[in-house]
């Protein structure tokens, strides 16, 4: 399983604590006390999801450790397989 720390760029200055604090602040702002009302109303709680994230254009990956930490905070049993690290190149969709 992928963790936030394994995805950090080797020269990154983000600590695990800083990542956790940023994720918690963002979730608090986005979900508030009631949670995501639309999702609660339309998606059964037992629904499993699967996603494949692909860049539309070549570029540099940024924020991947925060994305992983967010998913893990919302669903601790999540399985994430990342093929690239933060700060590394992201090939366009046609080469994935």
PAKOL-551983 format. One record per residue (C-alpha): residue number from 1; x, y, z; residue in one letter. Coordinates in pm, whole numbers, plus 50000, padded with zeros to 5 digits. Example, Ala and Ser with C-alpha at 12.3 -4.5 7.8 and 13.67 -1.06 7.14 Angstrom:
! PAKOL-551983
TINU resi     u     v     w resn
TINU    1 51230 49550 50780    A
TINU    2 51367 49894 50714    S
This chain:
! PAKOL-551983
TINU resi     u     v     w resn
TINU    1 50000 50000 50000    X
TINU    2 50115 50350 49921    X
TINU    3 50162 50601 50202    X
TINU    4 50199 50979 50196    X
TINU    5 50562 50957 50305    X
TINU    6 50662 50722 50022    X
TINU    7 50525 50965 49764    X
TINU    8 50710 51274 49884    X
TINU    9 50976 51423 49664    X
TINU   10 51316 51345 49824    X
TINU   11 51383 51716 49880    X
TINU   12 51035 51797 50016    X
TINU   13 51008 51988 50342    X
TINU   14 50664 51853 50440    X
TINU   15 50642 51657 50759    X
TINU   16 50375 51394 50820    X
TINU   17 50228 51629 51083    X
TINU   18 50208 51920 50836    X
TINU   19 50035 51695 50582    X
TINU   20 49786 51570 50840    X
TINU   21 49706 51922 50961    X
TINU   22 49652 52050 50605    X
TINU   23 49426 51756 50520    X
TINU   24 49220 51799 50837    X
TINU   25 49175 52174 50775    X
TINU   26 49063 52111 50417    X
TINU   27 48818 51838 50518    X
TINU   28 48677 52051 50800    X
TINU   29 48621 52335 50554    X
TINU   30 48476 52117 50279    X
TINU   31 48261 51877 50480    X
TINU   32 48168 52088 50783    X
TINU   33 47972 51920 51060    X
TINU   34 47710 51761 50833    X
TINU   35 47944 51594 50585    X
TINU   36 47888 51589 50210    X
TINU   37 47508 51612 50199    X
TINU   38 47480 51514 49830    X
TINU   39 47691 51201 49873    X
TINU   40 47508 51101 50190    X
TINU   41 47174 51137 50012    X
TINU   42 47267 50958 49689    X
TINU   43 47539 50699 49755    X
TINU   44 47482 50401 49987    X
TINU   45 47739 50389 50266    X
TINU   46 47850 50037 50171    X
TINU   47 47934 50133 49811    X
TINU   48 48291 50055 49704    X
TINU   49 48463 50290 49462    X
TINU   50 48751 50254 49221    X
TINU   51 48932 50534 49042    X
TINU   52 49217 50571 48799    X
TINU   53 49368 50920 48787    X
TINU   54 49541 51004 48460    X
TINU   55 49698 51333 48354    X
TINU   56 49559 51484 48033    X
TINU   57 49893 51641 47952    X
TINU   58 50253 51578 48052    X
TINU   59 50356 51780 48355    X
TINU   60 50490 51758 48709    X
TINU   61 50296 51578 48980    X
TINU   62 50222 51801 49278    X
TINU   63 50022 51734 49594    X
TINU   64 50007 51356 49567    X
TINU   65 50100 51295 49935    X
TINU   66 49816 51525 50043    X
TINU   67 49569 51347 49815    X
TINU   68 49672 51007 49952    X
TINU   69 49652 51132 50312    X
TINU   70 49303 51270 50242    X
TINU   71 49176 50940 50100    X
TINU   72 49332 50748 50390    X
TINU   73 49173 50977 50649    X
TINU   74 48831 50928 50490    X
TINU   75 48875 50553 50444    X
TINU   76 49165 50400 50644    X
TINU   77 49134 50064 50466    X
TINU   78 49185 50218 50121    X
TINU   79 49435 50059 49883    X
TINU   80 49628 50311 49673    X
TINU   81 49881 50216 49409    X
TINU   82 50081 50511 49279    X
TINU   83 50311 50469 48983    X
TINU   84 50485 50805 49021    X
TINU   85 50613 51024 49305    X
TINU   86 50544 51385 49388    X
TINU   87 50775 51619 49196    X
TINU   88 50827 51366 48920    X
TINU   89 50709 51383 48562    X
TINU   90 50358 51273 48472    X
TINU   91 50326 51129 48123    X
TINU   92 50021 51227 47918    X
TINU   93 49726 50988 47907    X
TINU   94 49832 50847 47570    X
TINU   95 50148 50695 47723    X
TINU   96 49994 50553 48044    X
